[in-house]
């Protein structure tokens, strides 16, 4: 407005000076001239594209900044424009955009490939673990039945992990926005956890500059894993016990994306008031997946180990017992086969016992004694022995001995009433007794058997007991004396006085009671230990 | 509840951790423990009738080998510059640090504290050193982590300043939105 007003140009016309019309024009010019000139100037500027562009260029940056602060409509309006511009740029010369993106594209591809590979390795491991189990089959059936993806079923059922706590952390300040934990979980100060976690992130970012924007995604702490998912404005961290499945990573990613879209404004203007993020609590709660299987799994693993030990011990004990049984059984068979008077025709083992069949001389050793000696329980053995007579020398001698023993025990020397004197007829019988005793002594010497002979004096039931006792004693003594007179060893003989206590036939008549006045013989084998 | 992140910064061994320990746990130990990286603590403070949760990032002290990491300062609503009254060079370090922190996170409220007031008679830092800073608008306080004097006030002063900023920013965002 510093230049001369152009409106003045038509006015100084000397020809029309005295004209009243021109005088009016002059008056008007004097009164509103400056305003008119300004209006003229404004109109010129509005009409002049060049000038208008210059004006706009001076304020356009501030205007955009102001509008951006107010709402997102400018972005929305510019979006198709930018897309179109990029398209045109690529169509015209792809090299420009390629060159621009070159420094970041390598890192982006590397990161994405590494991420994908790691996920794949994790899932291959898990798949291999799961694919052959009965459980996985059950899950697949459930997936088919419910129409959910197998991954979702695995997430809800997997027994190998449990999300204990979830932290939503403001990326820039490291302040805790929201926190969810299982009811039974003892929660350490979550604000400090959140702060320290962010500090660790920063530390890693600063310390490993080569990592170029890499983030800590997993921290392993004994049985706990801390899985961290990063977004532009917030970080989601999950404390997981056990081995989380890769599907959990996807869930965390999705949850964080959801939080970013639902709370975009609150995240960007966060100034310390976490109350606005209460709405994210259900999202965090939905991340508290898995069951308390860690302990269960351990317990069952411990149980399996214990069970395996017990089974091994049982198997070892079984083998030991079997071997011992076998060796005892074999020993028994050897004994039975070598035993005179026993002929083993078959020996079988069956479930729960043994079966033996064969021939056995009644004089042979009791097979049950052999079993006990060999350590085989006789109750477990079913034996069928057919009796037979062995011609083994041992049995021949014994059989002879038995015959003679029976013969001796049938010998009876009779006495007259109240007498201890052997009559003439009885003396000839004494010869038989003497001969039997001599033979028995010989056979006993050949088989190593020892014996003694009870010479037993008896009376009839008449008379009193004392008298009968002494009478029976006297009868036995007279027989022993007669035998020793004939050269029989006195050591072999023993006097037994029975009185009338052992009648031949109890309660018989007088005639028969005469038979009770007698001396008879009993051969007693000495036990082997007495040898 | 409003949460605010603040940082303790300063040279090596000036007493940052001791101030935090005195403030939060009301205790002091002569034993020196160097802070590795960062230690995070928290404390609830009343300011202007509201309860504020202070999340205090106690950063490792600076020396020839360690410098404050900008990433650790990120998001802080305020900071405390700690100076050791016994060592003049820690004041110079604080002046340098203040410049760098302001570059990293902008002009947020801060308080400069000269620590070890219990040994005031042996201080190297003189009134003349501090006055120019006061003139620049710095808030300066004296504390002793050992006796506890000035510690509560230190954190209270910073919290009040931060809350003033907080309310101002709230009202400005409100104005823009309207």
Interface residues (C-beta under 8 A of the other chain):
Chain A: X69 X70 X170 X172 X173 X174 X175 X176 X189 X191 X192 X195 X196 X199 X202 X203 X205 X206 X269 X271 X272 X273 X274 X275
Chain B: X1 X2 X3 X4 X5 X37 X38 X40 X41 X42 X52 X53 X55 X57 X69 X71 X72 X74 X75 X76 X77 X166 X169 X170 X173 X176 X177
